[in-house]
Amino acid sequence: MSSLLVDNIGELVTNGAGEGPLGIRRDAAVLVEEGRVVWVGPPAYAPAADRRLDAGGAAVLPGFVDSHAHLVFAGDRAAEFAARMAGQPYTGGGIRTTVGATRAATDNELRATVRRLRGEALRQGTTTMEIKSGYGLTVADEARSLRIAAESSTETTFLGAHVVPAEYADRPDDYVSLVCGPMLAAATPYAKWVDVFCERGAFDVDHARAILACGQAAGLGVRIHANQLGPGAGVRLGVELDAASVDHCTHLSDADVDALAGTAHSDGSGTRTVATLLPGAEFSTRSPYPDARRLLDAGVTVALATDCNPGSSYTSSMPFCVALAVREMRMTPAEAVWAATAGGARALRRDDIGVLTPGARADLVVLDAPSYLHLAYRPGVPLIRQVMRNGVTP
Ligand SMILES: [Zn+2]
């Protein structure tokens, strides 16, 4: 059994026991065996190890957990982005452009895109990345999207209810029946989660409830795109169905915030349903940001994710999202880093990632900086010096 000591860590973010909300330890070492953290403490007390990695006094964090990404697609919508920046509003309608390109692509073309984006994210410190389907929207294309996603992640999400495809435009009830019937059956072997884009122009709350309930009955966990473009009942539907996460949360009523706060664990460890904020989408659609402070002040557990997709948020960078959350959503750097690591893990109902405590997976990043603060303080700078996943450097 080979062991590795990550030594000479100037600032270790554990998200467990330690100083402040990030559980910080100064001058620390981490012992890794068989892909797991087995010991954390001062270097002087470190157990013997076969190998040593010198962090050089830099900061070490849990790898980022990106709990919301759409990587299985073909084509590019740079022209749509340029039109938006020239003043056209975002409506979500461009999703159908990507559906056409995705259906026309070969398996290998889709696979190459997933691997390229997954690799890009990994180099920016993302050690866990959820991947959704949702640009196939036929039984065969949704199944192959998830089969390809499952090659790169165990956190795969069936999003057959992304939009109603053009061929079903005048009969959405028939499309919902297809999603709940043969499409779900074909997707389930490759999916862990079910998701719906519950929004005006996509799926209303009754359709969303029907689809999520079918997915839940098939054994999938629930997540939902809700309250992005306007107010609605999506967040409350997520709470009603015990969703792991309600994503976007840009337009919330007091009742929505209360519903989320009402899912609080009795031990004070946050809420069972997480609010996942996706500031890359507001950045790329030039829209008002969600009110993170209102959620945090109500005791709601908040996660940050990229929403990486070719239309409304074509970034794979969690450090960029951390910087946006601090600058534009008034999260403290500590809140943003927690949300991008432990928060993402909560949004996936995982307790083995997003933390660096004994028993956790050895998924970590070494920064080219003395403190996690630099992720927001030095935006746009490649600060990820080294990434380790399952105790190995990919
Ligand atoms: Zn999304």
Boltz pocket constraint, residues with backbone or C-beta under 6 A from the ligand:
constraints:
  - pocket:
      binder: B
      contacts: [[A, 68], [A, 70], [A, 225], [A, 307]]
      max_distance: 6.0
